[in-house]
Every structure is written in C-alpha cells, then in structure tokens.
Amino acid sequence: MSTIEADYLVVGAGAMGMAFVDTLLTDTTDTQATVVLVDEGHQPGGHWLSTYPFVRLHQPSAYYGVNSRPFGDDVIDSGGWNEGFYELASGSEVCAYYDQVMRHHLEPTGRLTYLPMTHYLGDHRLRTLDGAEHTVDVRRRVVDATYLKTTVPSMRPPPYAAAPDVEVVTPNDLPGRASHYDHFTIVGAGKTGMDACLWLLRNGIPPERVRWIMPRDSWLMNRATVQPAPRFLDEVRAAIVGRMQASFEATSVDDLFERLEANGSLMRIDTAVEPTMYHCAIVSERELEQLRRIGDVVRLGRVERIEPERLTLRDGTMPADPGSLYVDCTASGLSRPPSVPVFSDGKITLQSVRGCQQVFSSALIAHVEANYDTDDERNALCVPVPHPDEPADWLRITMSDNDAQSRWLRDADLAAWLESARLNILRGMFADLPTDEETRAKAVDAIAATLTACNEKLAGLSSETGP
C-alpha cells in the first residue's frame, strides 16, 4: 500500500468534479493547491460516458464544461430545431471536451494526480484497477462530487416488468434497433423521453407510429430565455423582468404559471393538461411543435407491466401494439438528496447553489473555497438549492436564487469574479453597476430590495401549496 499526499481528494470526475478541480487549479489566489482526482470511469465525463448516442445538451454549450476553457465554437445554429440559439454539444463532443481538458489543461499543471478506474473505499483509501490499495494523505479536504450523481436509463434495469417476448431497450440501443420496427413506444416524459421522440421524428418516423407514455406532464423552460447574457443580454433581461412581473402580479400559484406561460418563460406540451412535474428541462419552440405532433399520448401513470397485447399502468390498462419497440426513458436523471452544508470539517459536498446549474455551482464553490477564510463565510455564500420535482419548486428555486444573487452582489470581489466567469449565465447582467463604493452599495441595495419584495410575494403564493 502506498500513500499519496495532496491538499484535496476529489471523488468523481463527472461534470461537477471537473468544474471544481478546474477552478481550484486555475484560481490565481491559490496556485499551489494539489489534487488527487479519482473516478470509477475510464475517462472523465461521469454519466456522459453512459448516455445514448443522439444525446445533446439541452442548455447552450457556451455555459457548460469548465470555467477556464471554452466549450464549442461560440456559434449560433443557423438551421434545425435550435435555429437562432447557441449550439448544443452532442454527447461525444462533451466526452471529447472533458478528455481534452484533462490531458491538455489540468494534468499539465503538475498539481493533479488523476486516477481513473479507481474505487473510493472511504477514509481516504482507494483501490485501483490492479487491485492495489492506496491511501491519500489529505491536508485540507475530501470533495464529494458524487452527491448529486446523475442516473441515465443504461445504468439500471427498467423499473417495471416485461414479458419475455417484448423487447425493451434503453435509448442507447434505439439507433441500432429502430430499422427492425414499424412502431415505437416511448416510456417516460422527461428530457430523455423527449429526446427519443425527437430523434424518431427527425429521422422521418411519422408521429402516428409513436406512442408516448407520459406518467406526468411537465413545465418546460423556453430555450430562448436561457441564452448566455453577453450576446443575448437584452433578451435575458427581458425574460427576468417578465418573470418578476408575473410574480408580482399573480393572484395565485395557478395564475402565476398562466402568466409565466403567457410571457414565454415556461411552456408545456399540451395546454389542456395541468403539469405536475418541473425538472428544469429546456426545449425550443420548434422542438415543442414537433413533440405536439405525437397524438398517441398515454396518461395513466407509471408503467407496471408490459405484455405483447396489454399495458398495465398504475391508473389502468390498455391494449398494446404487439409489434412495438419499447424505449425505456424512465431514469429520474437529476438526483434529489437532502441538502447538507457544502463546507464542513475536512469535507466539501458539491451541490447546486443556483437552481439547476451544477457546473457553475461547482466552479463557484471552488472559488469560494480558495478565497474565503472560514466555513461560516463560505456556507453563507453557497447555500444548496435542491433540484426540483414539481411545479411548486419553481417558486422555491426562484426565491433561493434571488437570495443568493443579493448575497453575491453585496460582495464586490465575488461579484467581480462572477462577471468574469464563463459558466455564469448572467455574466454581463450587472456589469454596469457603479464602481464608486458608496454609489455601488446604493445600487445593490435597490436591486436587493426588489428581489426581496419578489420573494415576499412568492412566499405568500407558496403558502397556498403547503410546506
């Protein structure tokens, strides 16, 4: 058994772990920190190594990845269902990006020891692929980058029974099996289910040959409102103003969502069905138009059993198409463990500190770790925001984000870092704040007062839905 010395032991080389390590190693205030990064995968990328071949980011590449290295070509798509918006990287592009970040950017610092195919045993102990065990002498902290581990369908069996003569595949196998079938049943209403439906439609499958089992309808974010601020600054500001105006004017939670839909902040597939899910999934209006072409949508709850001629669901049974290929898209994706303090004695637990923005949050946490003296200060700046599940969580996340933005703006040094951070979707939003300290403080107070008033209104609406 050997011993490795390092300041930090980071467990998990997925998107969050990579964003944290990148900022920690490139932050100019702490150029001596050393890191051991361990992961069970054969290369960095986390769940991206297990995703289906037609997967793409649903957020722009321009604010994904690691903070110090651009991702993509910084171009606007000129055609297709994402026309007019920043490019969306494919899964293979994401994996190649993380591999290049590791080999060409992080390892050359000389301060990173990267150990793939390595299992973390706990208590600073590791087991490498050859079976050897090692200990890491951690001088500062262990960083858990797996707390919000993402699960995709290929990582586990379907959560329902299927008869032996029914073929159920993950989206990974859809391209290889699609030519053998005339009918397809997509099981799952989240981003993966939408991606599978869009892939079929994009490849010429008529919507009449697709059945979509949708246990819950979802509110969806409009991609037009989540473009990076520098180039889309006016649009982003208008979207924020629209959301705040809807919040101030709403008379109930239902009225709030009607206003958010009317101003284009949120969308839904069927305007006659009230959504019961919100997972921060992002679509363009053109993608939404395509999804609405599918008329055979089953809303009878979760699948319990699939037989050649019958489907058993939580809320009823129905005939099945005997020749259908079933595509399991039911993995929950974002995990929702209980929030814990990000910073504790000897440990950092990476979590989202802005709603549904994991890589930005990890970079921010690393910056705060390197630039603040006490965990009380750090935790005050990095308050976890649990991932959403239902529509009421939109209110909770908005209130958390408003509180965080107020805290961050009051810290001039942190605000300056945010203005420089590539992963910050709001970069440029507050660039015109006065530089004079007293005048700036008054401007920040005014912004904070507006955000607080918005939160008070949202809190009043939230009381309708219970705790």
C-alpha positions as CSV (number, residue, x, y, z in Angstrom):
1,M,0.0,0.0,0.0
2,S,1.3,3.4,-1.0
3,T,0.5,6.9,0.3
4,I,-0.2,9.9,-1.9
5,E,0.0,13.4,-0.4
6,A,-2.4,16.1,-1.6
7,D,-4.3,19.1,-0.4
8,Y,-7.6,17.8,-1.8
9,L,-9.1,14.4,-2.6
10,V,-11.9,14.8,-5.2
11,V,-14.2,11.8,-5.6
12,G,-15.9,11.9,-9.0
13,A,-14.7,13.2,-12.4
14,G,-18.1,14.0,-13.8
15,A,-19.2,17.5,-14.8
16,M,-19.3,18.8,-11.2
17,G,-16.0,17.3,-10.2
18,M,-14.2,18.6,-13.3
19,A,-15.6,22.1,-12.9
20,F,-14.5,22.2,-9.2
21,V,-10.9,20.9,-10.0
22,D,-10.5,23.3,-12.9
23,T,-11.4,26.4,-10.8
24,L,-9.3,25.2,-7.9
25,L,-6.2,24.7,-10.1
26,T,-6.7,27.9,-12.1
27,D,-7.8,30.3,-9.4
28,T,-4.9,32.8,-9.2
29,T,-5.1,33.2,-5.4
30,D,-4.1,29.6,-4.7
31,T,-1.6,28.4,-7.2
32,Q,0.0,25.7,-5.0
33,A,-3.0,23.5,-4.2
34,T,-2.6,19.9,-5.2
35,V,-5.4,17.5,-6.0
36,V,-6.0,13.7,-6.3
37,L,-9.0,13.1,-8.5
38,V,-10.4,9.6,-8.5
39,D,-13.2,8.1,-10.6
40,E,-14.6,4.7,-11.5
41,G,-14.9,5.6,-15.2
42,H,-12.2,5.1,-17.8
43,Q,-12.1,8.8,-18.6
44,P,-13.6,12.0,-17.2
45,G,-17.2,12.7,-18.0
46,G,-19.3,10.9,-15.5
47,H,-22.8,9.9,-16.8
48,W,-21.9,11.3,-20.2
49,L,-19.9,8.1,-20.8
50,S,-23.2,6.1,-20.5
51,T,-25.6,8.3,-22.4
52,Y,-27.4,7.5,-25.7
53,P,-25.5,8.4,-28.9
54,F,-28.0,11.1,-30.0
55,V,-28.0,12.9,-26.7
56,R,-27.3,16.6,-26.8
57,L,-27.1,19.3,-24.1
58,H,-30.4,21.0,-23.7
59,Q,-28.6,24.1,-22.5
60,P,-26.1,26.1,-24.6
61,S,-22.6,24.8,-24.8
62,A,-21.5,28.3,-24.2
63,Y,-22.0,28.0,-20.4
64,Y,-21.2,24.3,-19.9
65,G,-18.0,22.5,-19.1
66,V,-15.2,24.1,-17.0
67,N,-14.8,27.7,-16.4
68,S,-11.3,28.3,-17.8
69,R,-11.7,26.6,-21.1
70,P,-14.3,27.5,-23.8
71,F,-16.6,24.8,-25.0
72,G,-17.8,24.7,-28.6
73,D,-17.2,27.1,-31.4
74,D,-19.2,30.0,-30.0
75,V,-21.7,29.9,-32.9
76,I,-25.4,30.3,-33.3
77,D,-27.2,27.5,-35.1
78,S,-28.4,28.6,-38.5
79,G,-30.8,25.8,-39.1
80,G,-32.8,23.0,-37.5
81,W,-35.0,23.0,-34.4
82,N,-32.4,25.0,-32.4
83,E,-32.1,27.8,-35.1
84,G,-31.2,31.2,-33.7
85,F,-29.7,29.9,-30.5
86,Y,-26.3,28.9,-29.2
87,E,-25.1,25.4,-30.3
88,L,-25.9,22.3,-28.3
89,A,-23.0,19.9,-27.9
90,S,-23.5,16.2,-28.6
91,G,-22.6,13.6,-26.0
92,S,-19.5,12.6,-27.9
93,E,-18.4,16.2,-28.0
94,V,-18.9,16.5,-24.3
95,C,-16.8,13.4,-23.6
96,A,-14.1,14.6,-26.0
97,Y,-14.1,18.0,-24.4
98,Y,-13.6,16.6,-20.9
99,D,-10.8,14.3,-22.1
100,Q,-9.0,17.3,-23.7
101,V,-9.5,19.4,-20.6
102,M,-7.9,16.6,-18.5
103,R,-5.0,15.8,-20.8
104,H,-4.2,19.3,-22.2
105,H,-5.2,21.6,-19.4
106,L,-5.4,20.1,-15.9
107,E,-2.7,17.4,-15.9
108,P,0.0,19.7,-17.4
109,T,-0.3,21.9,-14.2
110,G,1.7,19.2,-12.4
111,R,-0.6,19.6,-9.4
112,L,-3.2,17.0,-10.3
113,T,-3.0,13.2,-9.9
114,Y,-5.8,11.7,-11.9
115,L,-6.7,8.1,-11.2
116,P,-9.4,6.6,-13.5
117,M,-10.8,3.1,-13.0
118,T,-10.4,3.7,-9.2
119,H,-12.9,2.9,-6.5
120,Y,-13.0,5.1,-3.4
121,L,-13.3,2.9,-0.3
122,G,-13.8,5.7,2.2
123,D,-11.5,7.0,4.9
124,H,-9.1,8.4,2.2
125,R,-8.5,4.9,0.9
126,L,-8.5,3.9,-2.8
127,R,-8.5,0.7,-4.8
128,T,-7.0,0.9,-8.4
129,L,-7.9,-1.4,-11.3
130,D,-5.0,-3.7,-10.5
131,G,-6.4,-4.4,-7.0
132,A,-3.8,-2.3,-5.2
133,E,-5.0,-0.2,-2.3
134,H,-3.6,3.3,-1.6
135,T,-4.1,6.0,1.0
136,V,-4.3,9.7,0.3
137,D,-2.8,12.0,3.0
138,V,-5.4,14.8,2.6
139,R,-4.1,18.1,4.0
140,R,-7.3,20.1,3.5
141,R,-10.5,18.4,2.4
142,V,-12.2,15.5,0.7
143,V,-14.5,16.7,-2.0
144,D,-17.6,14.6,-2.8
145,A,-18.5,15.2,-6.4
146,T,-20.9,12.3,-6.5
147,Y,-23.6,13.6,-4.1
148,L,-25.8,14.7,-7.0
149,K,-25.0,11.7,-9.2
150,T,-27.0,11.6,-12.4
151,T,-28.6,8.3,-13.4
152,V,-29.5,7.5,-17.0
153,P,-31.5,4.6,-18.2
154,S,-28.5,2.5,-19.3
155,M,-27.3,2.4,-15.7
156,R,-30.1,0.3,-14.4
157,P,-32.9,-2.1,-15.5
158,P,-36.3,-0.8,-16.2
159,P,-38.4,-0.3,-13.1
160,Y,-41.3,-2.4,-14.4
161,A,-41.9,-6.0,-15.6
162,A,-41.9,-7.0,-19.3
163,A,-42.9,-10.3,-20.8
164,P,-40.1,-12.3,-22.4
165,D,-41.3,-11.7,-26.0
166,V,-41.5,-7.9,-25.5
167,E,-38.3,-6.0,-26.5
168,V,-37.5,-3.2,-24.1
169,V,-34.3,-1.2,-24.9
170,T,-32.6,1.8,-23.5
171,P,-32.2,4.9,-25.8
172,N,-28.6,3.7,-26.3
173,D,-29.9,0.8,-28.4
174,L,-32.6,2.7,-30.3
175,P,-30.5,3.7,-33.3
176,G,-29.4,0.1,-33.8
177,R,-32.9,-1.5,-33.4
178,A,-35.1,1.2,-35.0
179,S,-34.9,-0.2,-38.5
180,H,-36.4,-3.5,-37.4
181,Y,-39.7,-1.9,-36.1
182,D,-42.6,-0.1,-37.5
183,H,-44.0,1.2,-34.2
184,F,-42.3,2.7,-31.1
185,T,-43.5,3.2,-27.5
186,I,-41.5,5.8,-25.6
187,V,-41.8,5.3,-21.8
188,G,-41.0,8.4,-19.8
189,A,-41.8,12.1,-20.0
190,G,-38.6,13.7,-19.1
191,K,-35.7,15.1,-21.2
192,T,-34.7,11.6,-22.3
193,G,-38.2,10.7,-23.4
194,M,-38.4,14.0,-25.4
195,D,-35.0,13.3,-26.9
196,A,-36.1,9.8,-28.1
197,C,-39.3,11.2,-29.6
198,L,-37.5,14.0,-31.4
199,W,-34.9,11.5,-32.7
200,L,-37.6,9.4,-34.2
201,L,-39.3,12.4,-35.8
202,R,-36.1,13.8,-37.0
203,N,-35.3,10.6,-38.8
204,G,-38.6,10.6,-40.7
205,I,-40.8,8.3,-38.4
206,P,-44.4,9.6,-38.8
207,P,-45.9,10.7,-35.4
208,E,-48.7,8.2,-35.9
209,R,-46.2,5.4,-35.4
210,V,-45.1,6.7,-32.0
211,R,-46.9,6.1,-28.7
212,W,-45.7,8.2,-25.8
213,I,-46.3,7.1,-22.2
214,M,-46.3,10.2,-20.1
215,P,-46.8,9.5,-16.4
216,R,-46.6,13.2,-15.6
217,D,-46.8,16.3,-17.8
218,S,-44.1,18.8,-17.2
219,W,-43.5,22.5,-17.3
220,L,-40.6,23.2,-19.6
221,M,-38.1,26.1,-19.8
222,N,-38.0,28.1,-23.0
223,R,-34.5,27.9,-24.5
224,A,-35.0,31.5,-25.8
225,T,-34.9,32.7,-22.3
226,V,-31.8,30.9,-21.1
227,Q,-29.2,32.0,-23.7
228,P,-25.9,33.4,-22.4
229,A,-26.2,37.0,-21.4
230,P,-23.3,38.7,-23.2
231,R,-24.8,38.2,-26.7
232,F,-28.4,37.8,-25.6
233,L,-28.3,40.4,-22.8
234,D,-31.4,42.3,-23.8
235,E,-33.4,39.0,-24.2
236,V,-32.2,37.7,-20.8
237,R,-33.0,40.9,-19.1
238,A,-36.5,41.0,-20.7
239,A,-37.1,37.4,-19.5
240,I,-36.0,38.2,-15.9
241,V,-38.3,41.3,-15.9
242,G,-41.1,39.1,-17.3
243,R,-40.7,36.5,-14.6
244,M,-40.6,39.2,-11.9
245,Q,-43.6,41.0,-13.3
246,A,-45.6,37.7,-13.4
247,S,-44.6,37.1,-9.7
248,F,-45.7,40.5,-8.6
249,E,-49.0,40.4,-10.4
250,A,-50.0,36.8,-9.8
251,T,-53.0,36.3,-7.6
252,S,-52.4,32.5,-7.0
253,V,-50.0,29.8,-8.0
254,D,-52.2,28.8,-10.9
255,D,-52.4,32.4,-12.0
256,L,-48.6,32.7,-11.8
257,F,-48.0,29.7,-14.1
258,E,-50.5,31.1,-16.5
259,R,-48.6,34.4,-16.6
260,L,-45.3,32.6,-17.0
261,E,-46.7,30.6,-19.9
262,A,-48.1,33.8,-21.5
263,N,-44.8,35.6,-21.4
264,G,-42.9,32.7,-22.8
265,S,-40.9,31.8,-19.6
266,L,-42.4,28.3,-19.3
267,M,-44.1,26.0,-21.9
268,R,-46.0,22.7,-21.8
269,I,-46.7,20.1,-24.4
270,D,-50.5,20.1,-24.0
271,T,-52.0,23.4,-22.9
272,A,-55.2,21.5,-21.8
273,V,-53.3,19.4,-19.3
274,E,-52.0,20.8,-16.0
275,P,-48.4,19.8,-15.4
276,T,-47.4,18.1,-12.2
277,M,-43.7,17.9,-12.9
278,Y,-40.9,20.5,-13.2
279,H,-37.3,19.2,-13.8
280,C,-35.7,22.3,-15.5
281,A,-35.9,20.6,-18.9
282,I,-35.2,23.1,-21.7
283,V,-36.8,23.0,-25.2
284,S,-37.1,25.4,-28.1
285,E,-40.4,26.3,-29.5
286,R,-39.6,24.4,-32.7
287,E,-38.9,21.2,-30.7
288,L,-42.2,21.7,-28.8
289,E,-44.0,22.0,-32.1
290,Q,-42.6,18.6,-33.1
291,L,-43.4,16.9,-29.8
292,R,-47.0,18.1,-30.1
293,R,-47.3,16.2,-33.4
294,I,-47.5,12.9,-31.4
295,G,-51.1,12.3,-30.7
296,D,-51.0,8.9,-29.0
297,V,-50.0,10.1,-25.5
298,V,-50.9,7.8,-22.6
299,R,-51.6,9.5,-19.3
300,L,-52.3,6.6,-16.9
301,G,-49.4,6.9,-14.6
302,R,-46.3,4.8,-14.4
303,V,-45.9,1.5,-16.3
304,E,-46.2,-1.6,-14.1
305,R,-46.1,-4.4,-16.7
306,I,-45.7,-4.8,-20.5
307,E,-47.2,-7.7,-22.3
308,P,-47.4,-8.2,-26.1
309,E,-51.1,-7.2,-26.2
310,R,-51.6,-5.3,-23.0
311,L,-50.1,-2.5,-21.0
312,T,-50.7,-2.3,-17.2
313,L,-50.2,1.1,-15.7
314,R,-50.8,2.5,-12.3
315,D,-54.1,4.0,-13.2
316,G,-55.4,1.4,-15.7
317,T,-54.8,-1.0,-18.5
318,M,-54.9,-0.6,-22.3
319,P,-54.2,-2.5,-25.5
320,A,-50.6,-2.6,-26.6
321,D,-49.2,-2.7,-30.1
322,P,-47.9,-6.3,-30.5
323,G,-45.0,-5.1,-32.8
324,S,-43.8,-2.1,-30.8
325,L,-40.3,-1.5,-29.7
326,Y,-40.3,-0.1,-26.1
327,V,-37.7,2.5,-25.3
328,D,-37.2,2.9,-21.6
329,C,-36.6,6.6,-20.7
330,T,-37.7,6.5,-17.1
331,A,-34.5,7.3,-15.2
332,S,-35.0,10.3,-13.0
333,G,-31.8,12.0,-14.1
334,L,-31.1,14.6,-11.5
335,S,-30.9,13.2,-8.0
336,R,-32.6,14.9,-5.1
337,P,-30.8,14.0,-1.9
338,P,-31.4,16.2,1.2
339,S,-29.3,19.4,1.4
340,V,-26.3,19.3,3.6
341,P,-23.8,22.1,4.3
342,V,-21.4,22.5,1.3
343,F,-18.4,23.1,3.6
344,S,-17.8,21.1,6.8
345,D,-14.7,20.0,8.7
346,G,-12.5,18.2,6.3
347,K,-15.2,17.9,3.6
348,I,-16.9,19.7,0.7
349,T,-20.1,18.3,-0.7
350,L,-20.8,19.7,-4.2
351,Q,-24.4,20.7,-4.7
352,S,-26.2,23.3,-6.8
353,V,-26.1,26.7,-5.3
354,R,-28.1,28.2,-8.2
355,G,-31.1,26.4,-9.4
356,C,-30.3,23.5,-11.8
357,Q,-26.8,24.9,-12.7
358,Q,-24.5,22.3,-11.4
359,V,-21.2,23.1,-13.2
360,F,-21.5,26.8,-12.4
361,S,-22.2,25.9,-8.8
362,S,-19.1,23.7,-8.6
363,A,-16.9,26.4,-10.0
364,L,-18.3,28.9,-7.6
365,I,-17.8,26.6,-4.7
366,A,-14.1,26.1,-5.7
367,H,-13.6,29.8,-5.9
368,V,-15.2,30.4,-2.5
369,E,-13.1,27.7,-1.0
370,A,-9.9,29.3,-2.3
371,N,-10.7,32.9,-1.4
372,Y,-12.6,32.9,1.9
373,D,-11.2,32.2,5.3
374,T,-14.0,30.5,7.3
375,D,-16.6,27.9,6.6
376,D,-19.2,30.2,8.1
377,E,-18.4,32.8,5.3
378,R,-18.3,30.0,2.7
379,N,-21.6,28.4,3.6
380,A,-23.3,31.8,3.8
381,L,-22.3,32.3,0.1
382,C,-23.0,28.8,-1.0
383,V,-26.5,27.7,0.1
384,P,-27.7,24.5,-1.5
385,V,-30.7,24.7,-3.8
386,P,-32.2,21.2,-4.2
387,H,-33.2,20.0,-7.6
388,P,-36.9,20.5,-8.4
389,D,-39.5,17.8,-8.9
390,E,-42.9,19.5,-9.0
391,P,-44.2,22.9,-10.3
392,A,-44.2,24.5,-6.8
393,D,-40.4,24.0,-6.8
394,W,-40.2,26.7,-9.4
395,L,-41.1,29.2,-6.7
396,R,-38.7,27.7,-4.2
397,I,-35.8,27.9,-6.6
398,T,-36.6,31.4,-7.7
399,M,-36.6,32.6,-4.1
400,S,-33.3,30.8,-3.4
401,D,-31.7,32.3,-6.5
402,N,-32.9,35.8,-5.6
403,D,-31.5,35.4,-2.1
404,A,-28.2,34.2,-3.5
405,Q,-27.9,36.9,-6.1
406,S,-28.4,39.5,-3.3
407,R,-25.7,38.0,-1.2
408,W,-23.3,37.7,-4.1
409,L,-23.8,41.3,-5.3
410,R,-23.1,42.7,-1.8
411,D,-19.6,41.1,-2.0
412,A,-17.8,43.2,-4.6
413,D,-14.9,40.8,-5.0
414,L,-17.2,37.8,-5.6
415,A,-19.4,39.9,-8.0
416,A,-16.3,40.8,-10.0
417,W,-15.4,37.1,-10.3
418,L,-19.0,36.3,-11.4
419,E,-18.7,38.9,-14.1
420,S,-15.6,37.0,-15.4
421,A,-17.0,33.5,-15.1
422,R,-17.8,31.9,-18.4
423,L,-20.2,29.4,-16.7
424,N,-22.3,32.2,-15.3
425,I,-25.4,32.6,-17.4
426,L,-25.9,36.1,-16.0
427,R,-22.4,37.3,-16.9
428,G,-22.8,40.9,-18.1
429,M,-26.1,41.4,-16.3
430,F,-24.6,43.5,-13.6
431,A,-21.5,44.8,-15.4
432,D,-22.8,48.4,-15.4
433,L,-23.0,48.7,-11.6
434,P,-21.2,51.9,-10.4
435,T,-17.5,51.5,-9.5
436,D,-17.7,54.0,-6.7
437,E,-18.1,52.0,-3.5
438,E,-20.9,54.1,-1.9
439,T,-22.8,54.5,-5.1
440,R,-22.5,50.8,-5.9
441,A,-23.8,49.9,-2.4
442,K,-26.9,52.0,-3.0
443,A,-27.5,50.4,-6.4
444,V,-27.1,46.9,-4.9
445,D,-29.4,47.8,-2.1
446,A,-32.1,48.8,-4.6
447,I,-31.6,45.5,-6.5
448,A,-31.7,43.5,-3.3
449,A,-34.9,45.3,-2.2
450,T,-36.6,44.4,-5.4
451,L,-35.5,40.7,-5.1
452,T,-36.7,40.7,-1.5
453,A,-40.1,42.1,-2.4
454,C,-40.4,39.5,-5.2
455,N,-39.6,36.8,-2.7
456,E,-42.2,38.0,-0.2
457,K,-44.8,37.8,-2.9
458,L,-43.7,34.3,-3.9
459,A,-43.7,33.2,-0.3
460,G,-47.3,34.3,0.0
461,L,-48.2,32.3,-3.0
462,S,-46.2,29.3,-1.8
463,S,-48.2,29.2,1.4
464,E,-51.2,28.0,-0.8
465,T,-49.4,24.8,-1.7
466,G,-48.4,23.9,1.9
467,P,-44.9,23.1,3.1
